[in-house]
């Protein structure tokens, strides 16, 4: 595993969020070229670090230093959960309507009973 320097932390969040360099640039109010310089390691810092952390939906301290805070761990869990829900929705959409209904009913019943699956 490569060392978690700024470039690698930015790349990690881009990958986790499924973003492009251009979308990160737009979110952070910086140029796509600057995003490229940061992830390539050609730029070691930016005056727009606060905006970049916001664009990457991560903790500023983690982005700047690599120190993980509890809220960063929660954000990572939330991102993972969102991906799982998205994946489940995609899989469900590929099923015939009668199967979709049966799965939905089973989920609702398990929620009412308080017992998973």
Buried (B, 14 or more C-beta within 10 A) or exposed (E): EEEBEBBBBBBBBBEBBEBEBEBBBBBBEBEBEBBBBBBEEEBEEBEBBEBBBBBBBBBBBBBBEEEBEEEBEEBBEEBEEEEEEEEEEEEEEEEEEEEEEEBEEEBEEEEEEEEEE
